[in-house]
Amino acid sequence: MKPIAPAVPLRVLVLHASGVGSTAELARFVGEVLRERGHEVDVHAVADMTDAALQLPTYDRIVLGSAIRYDRWLPEMRRFVEAHGELLATRPVSAFFTCLALSRPTGEAQAAGYAERVRALFAPATELEVQGFAGVLDLKKLPFVQRWLLGAIAAFNGVPEGDYRDWGAVRAWAEALAPASSGASLPRPAPQAG
């Protein structure tokens, strides 16, 4: 990942696609870390954004994040990349995903496959860095069919319900996205697992 230099305030867009909210929380945290570093940051759900509201050319860096469901980014994020691929190829783009595979020590290979699927969505010329983070398994937030299916998959893989996000790793990744500007503030503590 190449941070943008010099250390002047950047305009950063963080868009997320979240199944039940944990990826959205992670995206908001990335936005807060970048704000602490003195940058102007907009954080939005990709599904809520219209083309007119996006103003993509006005951003210095774009961060896209989605939960992984059925081995892929959520459909709304895939559609966004497809619709805006040419413009994304002209900007530094960082992408992240959340998945339960990273909650298991043996999940690295599976997560690497997810990262490759994310990279494949983008034009070859896109300056892209992809990072995976462990997610949250909270079955009561899911509709019945998904609760049953994901619960069975999680049980088969030995993943109990819980919040597996590593906020320190998320902070380190977000800090590496852009150098601190002269307007940087003191960092806030990471959200607590809830």
C-alpha positions in Angstrom: 0.0 0.0 0.0 1.4 3.4 -1.0 0.3 6.3 1.3 -0.2 9.6 -0.5 2.5 12.2 0.3 3.0 14.9 1.4 1.2 15.1 4.7 -1.6 17.5 3.7 -5.3 16.9 4.5 -6.8 14.5 2.0 -10.4 14.1 1.0 -11.3 10.5 1.6 -14.5 8.6 0.8 -15.3 5.4 2.8 -18.2 3.4 1.4 -19.4 0.2 3.0 -21.9 -2.6 2.3 -22.9 -4.3 5.6 -25.1 -7.3 6.1 -26.2 -6.7 9.7 -24.1 -3.7 10.8 -20.7 -4.9 11.9 -18.9 -4.0 8.7 -20.6 -0.6 8.8 -19.1 -0.1 12.3 -15.7 -1.0 11.0 -16.0 1.5 8.2 -17.0 4.2 10.6 -14.0 3.4 12.7 -11.7 3.6 9.7 -13.3 7.0 9.0 -12.6 8.2 12.6 -9.0 7.1 12.4 -8.5 9.0 9.2 -10.2 12.1 10.8 -7.8 11.8 13.8 -5.0 12.0 11.2 -6.4 15.3 10.0 -8.2 14.3 6.9 -11.7 15.2 5.6 -13.7 11.9 5.5 -17.1 11.0 4.3 -18.5 7.6 5.4 -21.6 6.2 3.7 -23.5 3.0 3.0 -23.0 2.3 -0.7 -26.7 1.5 -1.1 -27.6 4.9 0.1 -25.5 6.8 -2.4 -26.7 8.1 -5.8 -24.3 8.9 -8.6 -25.0 12.6 -8.1 -24.2 12.4 -4.4 -21.0 10.5 -4.9 -18.8 13.2 -6.5 -16.1 10.6 -6.9 -13.7 12.8 -8.8 -13.4 15.2 -5.7 -11.8 12.5 -3.5 -8.1 11.9 -3.1 -8.5 8.3 -1.8 -11.5 5.9 -1.9 -11.9 3.1 0.7 -14.5 0.4 -0.1 -15.5 -2.3 2.4 -18.0 -5.1 2.4 -19.0 -8.1 4.3 -18.3 -11.4 2.6 -21.5 -13.5 2.0 -21.4 -16.7 0.1 -17.7 -16.2 -0.7 -18.1 -12.7 -2.3 -18.5 -9.0 -1.5 -22.2 -8.1 -1.1 -24.0 -7.4 -4.4 -24.4 -3.7 -3.8 -20.7 -3.2 -3.5 -20.0 -5.3 -6.6 -22.5 -3.3 -8.6 -20.8 -0.1 -7.4 -17.4 -1.2 -8.6 -18.8 -2.3 -11.9 -20.6 1.0 -12.4 -17.6 3.2 -11.5 -14.6 1.0 -12.5 -13.2 3.6 -14.9 -13.1 6.3 -12.4 -11.8 4.1 -9.6 -8.9 3.2 -11.9 -7.8 6.9 -11.7 -7.7 7.1 -7.8 -5.9 5.3 -5.1 -8.4 2.7 -3.8 -8.2 0.6 -0.7 -10.6 -2.3 -0.2 -11.4 -4.4 2.9 -13.7 -7.2 3.7 -15.0 -8.8 6.8 -15.4 -12.5 7.1 -15.7 -15.3 9.7 -12.9 -17.3 8.0 -10.4 -15.0 9.7 -11.8 -15.9 13.1 -10.1 -19.3 12.7 -6.4 -19.9 12.6 -6.9 -22.0 9.5 -8.9 -19.4 7.7 -6.0 -17.4 6.0 -6.1 -19.4 2.8 -9.9 -19.0 2.5 -9.5 -15.2 3.1 -6.8 -15.0 0.5 -9.3 -16.4 -2.0 -11.8 -13.7 -1.0 -9.1 -11.0 -1.5 -8.4 -12.4 -5.0 -12.2 -12.3 -5.8 -12.3 -8.6 -4.7 -9.2 -7.8 -6.8 -10.8 -9.4 -9.8 -13.7 -6.9 -9.6 -11.4 -4.0 -10.4 -9.8 -2.9 -13.7 -6.1 -4.0 -13.9 -4.9 -0.3 -13.8 -6.6 0.3 -10.5 -4.1 1.1 -7.7 -5.6 -1.3 -5.2 -4.8 -2.7 -1.8 -7.1 -5.3 -0.2 -7.2 -6.2 3.5 -9.4 -8.8 5.3 -10.6 -8.6 8.9 -12.4 -11.1 11.0 -16.1 -10.3 11.4 -18.9 -10.8 13.8 -21.2 -13.8 14.2 -24.5 -12.7 15.8 -27.2 -15.1 14.5 -30.1 -13.3 16.2 -29.6 -10.4 13.8 -30.1 -12.6 10.7 -33.4 -13.6 9.0 -34.4 -17.1 9.8 -33.1 -18.8 6.6 -29.7 -17.1 6.8 -29.6 -17.8 10.6 -30.1 -21.4 10.0 -27.7 -21.7 7.1 -24.9 -19.6 8.6 -25.4 -21.2 12.0 -24.9 -24.6 10.4 -21.8 -23.5 8.5 -20.3 -21.8 11.6 -21.0 -24.9 13.7 -19.4 -27.2 11.1 -16.3 -24.9 11.1 -16.2 -24.6 14.9 -16.9 -20.9 15.0 -19.1 -19.9 18.0 -21.1 -16.6 18.0 -19.0 -13.6 18.9 -17.2 -10.5 17.8 -13.9 -11.4 16.2 -12.8 -7.9 15.0 -9.3 -6.9 15.9 -9.7 -3.1 16.4 -5.9 -2.7 16.8 -5.3 -4.3 13.4 -8.1 -2.1 11.8 -6.5 1.0 13.3 -3.0 0.1 12.0 -4.4 -0.5 8.5 -6.4 2.8 8.5 -3.4 4.7 9.7 -1.3 3.3 6.9 -3.8 4.5 4.3 -2.7 8.1 4.5 0.0 10.0 6.4 -1.1 12.2 9.3 -1.7 15.8 8.2 -0.9 18.9 10.2 -4.4 18.9 11.6 -4.1 15.5 13.3 -5.7 15.0 16.7 -5.2 12.5 19.5 -6.5 9.0 18.8 -9.7 7.8 20.4 -10.1 4.3 21.9 -11.4 1.5 19.6 -15.0 0.5 20.0 -15.7 -2.2 22.5 -17.0 -5.5 21.5 -20.7 -5.6 22.2 
